[in-house]
Amino acid sequence: MKEQEIRDTLSDIRNMMERSQKVLFLEGTAGIVVAVWALLGAVAVSLVLYGTVSPLWGATVNPIRQPDWDTFLIVAIICAAVFCAAFMTVWLMSKHRASREGLDFSFDAGTRRLLGNFFTAMVTGGLACLTPIFNSLWNLIPGFMLVFYGLAVVLISPIAFKISITKYLGYAEIVIGVAALAFSSFGMMFWTIGFCILHLIWGIWFKIWFDHKH
């Protein structure tokens, strides 16, 4: 009897840990909201650089601004604002979900490891983006951003998620990033596909499949 109680206790602990991993950093609605933030950022950058949103669906137009440091600063501020808005959206929605599920949303070792992996890839990607900037190859920046973001998602997937589609989201971001590097004149289009459309698909899929099951 005592052995059975130990097994039941261990099973309960394992189930609790699995539930914690599945909900702590995961909220279907967050993926949809992130897609909206990314779309707003893409529109803003396109308007700043081209004066039109045509590059978002592949139309080739001439830039209205020179690739100078003033332009870089404006684009960097827009990208930073989008990233902060997306990060806070995921964080706050995940915290709310954890509270709703009766789980402790704490800054524990797992959380620190997840954030460490994520920001290691993102900071590395940010530094890598300096290479095309210094060489006035601005069209390569969307590809670099997509590739390193995809790597970040792949790195955190085993820690935070039990859902394999999240890992595949990272792989898809990498593939689209490589395509953006190969066809750099369509960088804004690939950026929109990677950060807007893929996040929207992921959010809707997760909302329908996972949220309704748990």
N, C-alpha and C positions, 0 to 999 in steps of 0.2 A: 504493500500500500504506500509506504513511504517512497519507494522508487517511482511509483506512478505519479505521486504528487510532485516529485522533482522533475519528471518529464513534462508534466502539465505546466509547471512554472517556467521551465526553459522554453516551452512552446509559446507561452504567453509573451515572454520577453522577446523572442524572435519575431513574433507577429507585430509587437509594438514597434520594434526597431524598423521592420519593413514598412509599416504604416508611416512611421516618422520620415523615412527616406523618401517615400512616395509623395508626401504632401508638404514637407518642410520648405522646399524650394520650387514647388511646382503648382501652378494655377493656370488652368486653361484660358481664362479671361485675360490673364496677363500677357499671353502670347499675342492675342488679338490687339490689345492696347499698344503693345510694343510695335506691332506692324503699323499702327496708325501714327505713332511717334516717328517711325522711320520714314513713312511716306511724307509727312510734313517736313522732315529734314531734307529729304530728297528734292521736294518741290522748292524749298528755300535755297538750297545750293544751286539747283538748276537755274532759278531766276537770277541769282547773283552772278553766275558764270556766263549764262547764255541769254538771259532776258526772256526765256520761254521754258516751258516744261516739256518741249518736244523730245529732248534727249532721253527722257524717262522711258519712252517706248521705242527707242532706236533711231529716231530721226537725227541725222547729222546736221548740226548747225555750227556756225562759227561763234567762238566765245566773244563776249562783249567786254571782257576784262582781261588785262594782261596778267600772266602768271607771276605776279610780284608778291612781295611779303605782305602787303596790305590785303591783297586778295586771300592769301593763305590764312591770315589772321581771322578774317571774316568767316571763311569756311571752317576753320578750326573751332571757332566759337560756336557755330551752328552744330557741328558734330559733337562737341563736348556737351552742349545743351541737350541734344537728342540722347546721348549715352546716359547722362545723369537722370533724365526723365524716365528712360526705359529701366535703368537699374533700380530707381526708387519705386517704380511701378511694380516690378517683380518682387522687390523686398517687402513692400507694404502689403501687397496682396497675399504673398506667401505667409507673412506673419499673421494676417487675418485668418487665413485658412487653418494654420496650425492652431490658433486659438479656438476656432470653431470646432476642430477635431479633438480638442482637449489635450494638445501636445505642447511641450515647452519649447518655445522658439528662443533658443539661447545661442550665444556666441561660443559654441563648444569647439573641441578639437576638429571635429568633422567639418564644421562651418569654416574654420580658419584654413583648413587644408583645401577646401573647395575654392574659397576666395583667393588663396595663394596660387593655385593652379590657373584659375581664370585670369587673374591680373598679370601673372607671369607671361602668359601668351599675349595678352592685350598690350602690355607695356613693350614687349619685344616687337610686336607688330607696329606700334607707334614709332618706335625707333627705326624700324625698317622703312617706314614711309618717308623718313628724312632723305633716303637715297634718291628716290625720284624727284623729290622737291629740290634738292641741291643741283640736280641735273636737268631741271625744267621739264621733267617727264610726268606732268601732273595726271595724265590719263591713266597712269599705272596705279595710282593711289587707291581707287575703288577695289581693284584686284587684290592688292596687299591687305586691305582692310577685311575683305571677305575671307581670304585664306587664313589669316591669323584669328579671326573671330571663329571660324569653323574649327580650328585647332583648339581654341579655348573651350568650345562646347564639347568636343570629343574628350578633352581632358577631365572635365567635371562630370561627365555623364556617369561613370562608374561610382562616383561618390554620392551624387545627389539623386539620381534617377534610377528607377527600376524599369522604365519604359524605353524599349529599344529604339523607338522612333526618334527620341532625342539625340541619340548617337548618330543616327542616320541624317538628322538635320545638320549636324556638324559636318558630316561627310559631303552632304549636298552643298553646303556653303563653300567648302574647299574646292569642289569641282567647278562651281560657278565662278569662284575667285580666279581659278586658273584660266577659265574661259575669258574672264574680263581682262586678264593679263595678255592673253593671246590676241584678243580683239579689243585693244585698248580704246579705240575710237567710240566704242559702245559701252564704255565703263559705267556711265550713269544708268543705263538700262539694266546691266547685270547687277549693279548695286541695288536697284529697286527690286529686282527679282529676289535677290538673296535676303535682303533685310526686311522687305515689305511682304512680298507674296509668300515666301517660305514660312515666315513667322505667322502669317495669317492662316495658312494651311495647318501648321502645327497647332495653333491655338484652337481652331475649330475642331480638328480631329480629337485633340485631347479633351476638349469640353464635351463633345458628344460621346466618345468612347469611355474615357476614364471617369469623368465626373458623374456620369449617370450610373456607373457600376459601383461607386463607392459612396 
